[in-house]
């Protein structure tokens, strides 16, 4: 009897530890760690434990035109078991003992039955969303960014970036890295719906918890499909940081000049029909205004770190004539390596240049940004480094692609920031 009481006391102590809300990195629904479900350790030849198709998981996979998962061990609901079957680690429900004394630690989302990371519940869920209209270059930028995080950024920070599982790593390499970087071919227009790409950013020195990063690129053609939109809306509402991509050709005041100077036809793949403020208004109305109150300030001002990323800066060299918009020695045309910390002075210089450019070319967009976002900074990147020839990428030399991402990590407290004099703010 004393052992039973001690067991109950141990469970209560574990449940009182500090825990974090979990956000599924596949369907982006949020839930308590106590609401997780478990995949049985193995299929058993017993009622309720035989291998079967998981209809919840297959429904999710069908949305993204993926094959069914086939027969799997059953999903166990911890609510159907007594507390003595549950084990907590640092306050988080981490394992379950089934009716046959088999212990499983494989937790799954209660809403879509995809696996959740081992770190879920122990540290905050971190999601970086990437938004931008069709043709702004989201797929190209994401490919360049993730490739840089995997191969370049770890040389300067004690971090490494890996896919959440081998299937996702293989898919990203075959469908994104190889076509663009190895074969030098631009992607076709995004028409099929791509599942979220999930990567883990780990700190080699163990100084910070792992960051699970989910990138979800939805095409404008699929925006009206509710099967995608409920996931996309949840994705943005639960974002810890946002990368808002803006194509310079979206600014009507300079679009014609850029096209003429760079020999870009009006029917090229770079053409955009929507102005940045139109997307911003949709974000504010559909996502920002509906975010949870703890992520908002007064008057629906979002506190989410938001990087406004001006893309295709290689096209902007033509705007240096007369230095009306940029100087020929502008910082945006040169790469910069942040080593061990974000150089705040460098980021501030870029912010100032792009803020001035957008204030000149589209003041309504700039004013709306300042009105709805309290934690915003401007950046400039070139995912390729040079303009492609038709659909062929002649060289791959990314320019500043990880800088806005590093700024978000800085604002979230994962890396330090130091100014040019070595002073920490």
C-alpha positions in Angstrom: 0.0 0.0 0.0 2.9 2.3 0.8 4.5 1.6 -2.6 1.2 2.5 -4.3 1.0 5.8 -2.4 4.6 6.6 -3.3 4.0 5.9 -6.9 1.0 8.3 -6.9 3.0 11.0 -5.2 5.8 10.6 -7.8 3.3 11.0 -10.6 1.9 14.1 -9.0 5.4 15.6 -8.6 6.2 14.9 -12.2 3.0 16.4 -13.5 3.7 19.7 -11.6 7.0 20.3 -13.6 7.0 23.2 -16.1 5.8 22.0 -19.5 5.1 23.6 -22.8 2.2 23.5 -25.2 2.8 21.3 -28.2 2.2 22.4 -31.8 2.1 19.6 -34.3 4.6 20.3 -37.1 2.4 18.6 -39.6 -1.1 19.8 -39.0 -0.1 22.8 -36.8 -2.8 22.1 -34.2 -1.8 22.9 -30.6 -2.5 20.7 -27.6 -1.3 19.9 -24.1 1.4 17.2 -23.6 -1.2 15.2 -21.7 -3.4 15.0 -24.9 -0.7 13.1 -26.9 -1.5 9.6 -28.1 1.0 6.7 -28.5 1.8 4.3 -31.3 1.9 0.8 -29.8 5.3 -0.7 -29.5 4.4 -3.5 -31.9 1.4 -5.2 -33.4 0.1 -8.0 -31.3 -2.2 -10.9 -32.1 -4.8 -9.7 -29.7 -8.1 -7.9 -29.8 -7.5 -4.1 -30.2 -3.7 -4.5 -30.9 -3.6 -6.1 -34.3 -1.9 -4.1 -37.2 -4.4 -2.0 -39.1 -4.7 1.0 -41.4 -4.6 4.3 -39.6 -7.5 6.2 -41.2 -6.6 9.5 -39.4 -3.0 9.4 -40.7 -4.1 8.4 -44.2 -6.7 11.2 -44.3 -3.8 13.6 -43.6 -1.5 12.0 -46.2 -4.3 12.1 -48.8 -4.5 15.8 -48.6 -0.9 16.0 -50.0 -1.3 13.2 -52.6 0.9 10.9 -50.6 0.5 7.1 -50.5 -1.2 5.5 -47.5 1.0 4.5 -44.6 -0.2 0.9 -44.8 -0.9 -1.3 -41.8 0.7 0.0 -38.6 0.6 -0.7 -34.9 -2.5 0.8 -33.3 -2.7 4.2 -31.7 -3.4 4.1 -27.9 -5.3 6.8 -26.1 -3.8 7.5 -22.7 -7.2 8.5 -21.4 -8.2 4.9 -21.6 -5.5 3.9 -19.2 -5.0 4.5 -15.5 -2.3 6.9 -14.2 -0.2 3.9 -13.2 0.2 3.0 -16.9 1.7 6.5 -17.6 5.2 7.7 -17.1 6.2 11.4 -16.9 9.7 12.9 -17.5 10.2 16.5 -16.3 6.5 16.8 -16.1 5.8 15.7 -19.7 3.8 12.5 -20.4 6.5 10.6 -22.2 5.6 6.9 -22.3 2.7 4.5 -21.9 2.5 0.9 -20.8 -0.1 -1.1 -22.7 -2.3 -3.9 -21.4 0.5 -6.4 -22.1 3.2 -4.6 -20.2 4.9 -3.2 -23.4 6.3 0.3 -22.9 6.0 2.7 -25.9 7.6 6.1 -26.1 6.4 6.9 -29.7 4.1 9.9 -29.3 1.7 10.9 -32.1 -0.5 14.0 -32.7 -4.0 13.4 -31.5 -5.4 15.2 -34.5 -3.4 13.8 -37.5 -1.5 10.8 -35.9 1.9 12.0 -37.3 4.9 11.5 -35.0 5.8 14.4 -32.8 9.5 15.1 -31.9 11.0 13.8 -28.7 11.6 17.4 -27.5 7.9 18.3 -27.8 6.5 19.5 -24.5 9.9 19.9 -22.9 10.7 23.2 -24.8 8.6 25.7 -26.8 7.5 24.7 -30.3 9.2 26.9 -32.8 7.7 27.4 -36.2 9.0 29.8 -38.8 6.5 30.6 -41.5 7.3 31.9 -45.0 4.7 33.9 -46.8 4.7 35.7 -50.1 2.5 35.8 -53.3 2.9 33.4 -56.1 6.1 33.9 -58.2 7.8 35.7 -55.3 10.2 32.8 -55.2 9.2 31.0 -52.0 10.4 27.6 -53.2 13.7 28.9 -54.5 14.3 30.9 -51.3 13.4 28.0 -49.0 15.7 25.6 -51.0 18.6 28.1 -50.8 17.9 28.9 -47.1 17.8 25.3 -46.0 20.8 24.3 -48.1 22.7 27.2 -46.4 21.5 26.2 -42.9 22.8 22.7 -43.6 26.1 23.5 -45.2 27.3 27.1 -44.5 25.7 28.4 -41.2 27.2 25.5 -39.1 30.7 26.8 -39.9 29.9 30.0 -38.0 27.5 28.9 -35.3 27.5 25.8 -33.0 24.4 24.4 -34.8 23.5 21.8 -37.4 20.3 21.5 -39.4 18.9 18.1 -40.3 15.5 16.9 -41.7 13.1 15.5 -39.1 13.3 12.0 -40.7 15.0 10.2 -43.6 11.9 10.3 -45.8 11.7 14.1 -45.6 15.4 14.4 -46.2 15.2 12.3 -49.3 12.2 14.1 -50.7 13.8 17.5 -50.1 17.0 16.5 -51.9 15.3 14.8 -54.8 12.6 17.5 -55.4 14.3 20.7 -54.4 18.1 20.6 -53.9 19.0 18.4 -56.8 16.9 20.2 -59.5 17.9 23.7 -58.4 21.5 23.3 -57.1 22.8 20.2 -58.8 21.0 20.5 -62.2 20.5 24.3 -62.3 16.9 24.2 -63.3 14.2 26.5 -61.9 11.1 24.9 -60.4 7.9 24.7 -62.4 5.1 26.8 -61.0 3.9 25.3 -57.8 0.5 23.7 -58.5 0.5 20.5 -56.4 0.2 20.9 -52.6 3.5 20.2 -50.8 3.5 18.8 -47.3 5.3 20.9 -44.7 9.1 20.4 -44.7 10.3 19.9 -41.1 13.9 20.4 -40.0 15.6 20.3 -36.6 18.2 22.9 -35.6 20.4 21.5 -32.9 23.0 23.2 -30.8 26.2 21.2 -30.7 27.2 22.6 -27.3 23.9 21.7 -25.7 23.4 25.3 -24.7 19.9 25.6 -26.1 17.0 23.2 -26.7 16.4 21.8 -30.2 14.4 24.0 -32.6 12.0 22.2 -34.8 11.4 24.3 -37.9 8.5 23.8 -40.2 8.3 25.5 -43.6 5.0 25.3 -45.4 4.9 26.7 -49.0 1.3 26.8 -50.3 0.6 27.9 -53.8 -1.9 30.7 -54.5 -3.9 28.2 -56.6 -4.6 26.1 -53.5 -5.5 29.0 -51.3 -9.3 28.4 -51.9 -9.0 24.7 -51.0 -10.2 24.4 -47.4 -8.4 21.1 -47.1 -5.1 23.1 -47.2 -6.2 26.4 -45.8 -7.1 25.1 -42.3 -3.6 23.8 -42.0 -2.1 26.9 -43.5 -4.0 29.2 -41.2 -3.0 27.2 -38.1 0.6 27.3 -39.4 0.7 31.1 -39.4 -1.3 31.6 -36.2 1.2 29.3 -34.4 4.3 30.8 -35.9 7.1 31.9 -33.6 8.6 34.0 -36.4 7.7 35.0 -40.0 9.6 35.6 -43.2 7.5 37.9 -45.4 9.0 37.7 -48.9 8.6 40.7 -51.2 9.6 40.7 -54.9 10.9 44.1 -56.1 8.8 43.7 -59.2 5.7 44.0 -57.0 6.5 47.7 -56.6 4.7 49.4 -59.4 6.9 52.6 -59.2 10.1 50.7 -60.1 8.8 47.6 -61.9 9.1 49.0 -65.4 12.6 50.4 -64.7 13.8 47.0 -63.3 12.3 45.1 -66.3 13.9 47.4 -68.9 17.3 47.5 -67.2 17.4 43.7 -66.8 15.7 42.7 -70.0 12.8 41.0 -68.3 9.7 40.7 -70.4 6.3 41.5 -69.0 5.2 37.9 -69.4 8.2 36.4 -67.7 8.1 34.0 -64.7 8.9 37.0 -62.5 5.6 38.8 -63.2 3.4 39.4 -60.2 -0.2 40.5 -60.2 -0.6 41.2 -56.5 1.0 44.1 -54.6 2.6 43.4 -51.1 -0.1 45.4 -49.3 -2.8 43.1 -50.6 -1.2 40.0 -49.1 -0.5 42.0 -45.9 -4.1 42.9 -45.6 -5.1 39.2 -46.0 -2.6 38.2 -43.3 -3.9 40.8 -40.9 -7.5 40.0 -41.5 -7.3 36.2 -41.7 -4.4 35.3 -39.4 -2.9 38.2 -37.3 -6.2 39.4 -35.9 -7.1 35.9 -34.9 -3.9 34.9 -33.2 -4.0 34.0 -29.6 -4.1 37.0 -27.3 -0.8 36.0 -25.6 1.0 36.6 -29.0 -0.6 40.1 -29.5 -0.2 43.5 -28.1 -2.9 46.2 -27.9 -4.9 47.1 -31.0 -4.1 43.8 -32.8 -0.4 44.6 -33.2 1.6 41.4 -33.6 4.7 40.8 -31.4 5.8 37.9 -33.7 9.3 38.7 -35.0 8.7 39.5 -38.7 11.4 39.8 -41.2 10.4 41.6 -44.4 12.7 40.0 -47.0 13.3 41.8 -50.3 14.2 39.1 -52.7 16.1 39.0 -56.0 18.4 41.8 -55.0 20.7 41.0 -58.0 18.0 42.8 -60.0 18.4 46.0 -58.0 21.9 46.8 -59.1 20.3 48.5 -62.1 18.7 51.0 -59.7 22.1 52.4 -58.5 22.3 54.8 -61.5 22.1 58.2 -60.0 22.0 56.6 -56.6 18.3 57.4 -56.3 17.5 54.2 -54.5 20.8 52.5 -53.7 24.5 53.4 -53.7 26.8 51.4 -55.9 28.6 50.3 -52.7 25.4 49.4 -50.9 25.6 46.7 -48.3 22.9 44.7 -50.0 25.1 43.7 -52.9 27.8 42.1 -50.8 27.6 39.0 -48.7 28.3 39.2 -45.0 29.1 36.4 -42.5 27.7 36.5 -39.0 30.2 34.5 -36.9 28.9 33.3 -33.5 26.4 36.1 -33.1 24.2 38.4 -35.1 26.1 41.6 -36.0 23.4 44.1 -35.0 25.1 47.0 -36.7 25.2 45.2 -40.0 21.6 44.1 -39.7 20.6 47.7 -38.8 22.4 49.0 -41.9 20.5 46.6 -44.1 17.2 47.4 -42.3 17.8 51.2 -42.9 18.5 50.8 -46.6 15.5 48.6 -47.4 13.2 50.6 -45.1 14.1 53.7 -47.1 13.6 51.9 -50.4 10.2 50.6 -49.5 9.2 53.9 -47.9 10.0 55.5 -51.3 8.4 52.9 -53.6 5.4 51.8 -51.6 4.8 54.0 -48.5 1.3 52.5 -47.9 2.8 49.0 -47.5 5.5 50.3 -45.2 3.1 52.2 -43.0 0.8 49.2 -42.8 3.7 47.1 -41.7 4.6 49.5 -38.9 0.9 49.7 -37.9 0.4 45.9 -37.5 3.8 44.6 -36.6 5.7 45.8 -33.5 8.7 43.5 -34.0 9.7 44.0 -37.7 13.0 44.4 -39.5 13.9 44.7 -43.2 16.3 42.5 -45.1 17.6 41.9 -48.6 18.6 38.6 -50.2 19.3 36.9 -53.5 18.5 33.2 -53.3 20.6 32.5 -56.4 23.0 35.4 -56.5 22.5 36.0 -60.2 19.6 36.3 -62.6 18.8 33.0 -64.3 18.9 32.7 -68.1 15.4 31.6 -68.9 14.8 28.6 -66.6 18.5 27.8 -66.2 20.5 28.7 -63.2 24.0 29.5 -64.5 25.6 29.9 -61.0 24.5 29.4 -57.4 25.9 32.0 -55.1 23.3 32.9 -52.4 23.5 36.3 -51.0 22.6 36.9 -47.3 19.9 34.2 -47.4 20.3 33.2 -43.7 20.5 36.7 -42.3 16.8 37.3 -41.7 16.5 33.8 -40.3 19.4 34.5 -37.9 17.7 37.7 -36.9 14.6 35.7 -35.9 16.7 33.3 -33.9 18.2 36.4 -32.2 14.8 37.9 -31.4 13.7 34.5 -30.0 16.8 34.4 -27.7 18.5 31.4 -29.4 21.6 33.4 -30.5 23.3 36.5 -29.2 23.5 39.9 -30.9 26.6 42.2 -30.7 27.2 45.5 -32.4 30.3 46.4 -34.3 32.0 47.7 -31.1 31.4 44.3 -29.4 28.6 45.7 -27.2 25.6 43.4 -26.4 22.3 45.3 -26.2 
